[in-house]
Amino acid sequence: MSAQIETVRLIVTGGVQGVGYRIWASRTATRLGLRGWVCNRADGSVEALVTGAPQEVAAMIEACWNGPPAARVAKVTAAPAADDGSVGFIALPTE
C-alpha cells in the first residue's frame, strides 16, 4: 500500500521578499518532511512547489500565512500541481 502524495503550487503575496521567506520556507518544509522548492518572483511574490503527505502539505499552507517574523502575508493561493520529482526542498534564485 503506497502513501498518498499531494503536490500544490503556492503563490504568497504581500511583504514577503527581503524578509528571509525562502529560507524560512525551506526549513519549514524540510521539518514537515516535504520536498520541492521555493523562489522569489519578479512581481514581488514568493512561489513554492510543495510535495508530500496531504496532512503535511496542509500544515505548510497554513504556516505560509504567517511566514518568518518580518513577513507581512496578504494572500496564500494554493493550486494542484504536477510532482516535478524534486529531491529534498531547496530555495531557488529569483525567477
N, C-alpha and C positions, 0 to 999 in steps of 0.2 A: 504494500500500500504506500503510495507516494504522498508526500506532504503537499498541501495546496500552496501554490505560489501565486502572488499577485504583483503586477507591475503598474505603477502610476507615474505620470509626469506631473510635477508640481511647478507652478509659477507663483512666486511670492513677491508681492509688490509693497511699496511703502519705503521707509528709510531702512533699506536692507543691504546697501553696499557701503563699504568702508567701515563696517562695524564688526567684522570677524564672522559674518554669517556663514561663509563657506566652510571655515574651519570648525565652527560650532556644528554645522550640519553633518560634516564628515564624522566628527566624534560621536554625535548622537546616533547616526545611522549605524556606525560600527558597534556601538554599545547595544543597539537593538538587534544586531545580527543581520542587518540588511546589506545589500550590495547595490552598486550603481555609481552615480556621480552627481556633482553639483557644480554650477558655474554662474558667474555674473553675466548678465546680458547687456548689450549696448543700450537698451532702453531703460536701464536702471533697476530692472527686476533681477531676481535670482531664480534660476531654473534647476530642477533636480529630476533625475530618473531614479526611482526607488523600487527595488525588487525584494520580495521576501514573503514571509507568512502574513496573511491578512491582518492578524492582530497587531503585529509589529509595524506593518505599513500604516495602519490606522493610528498607532501611537506616534509615528513620525509626523504624520499630517497634523495631528493635534499639537505636537511640540513646535512645529513650524509657525504656529500662530503666535508663539512667544519669541522664539529665537534667542540669540545672545542678549545680554542685558541692555546694550546700546541700540538694539534694533527697534524700529517702530513699524510693526507689520500692519499694513492696511487690509490685505486680502491674501488668502491662500486658495488657489484654484488647483484641483486635482482631477486629472482625466486618465482613463485607462490607456495603457501604452503597451508596446511590444517589449519583451525582455531582450535587451541587447547583448546578453551574455557577459556582462561586466563581472569581474572577479574583484571582490572587496569593494570598498567605497572610497572614491577619490574626489578631490577638488580639482577642477579643470580651469584653465585660464579663461578670461573673459571672451565671450563669442562676439 
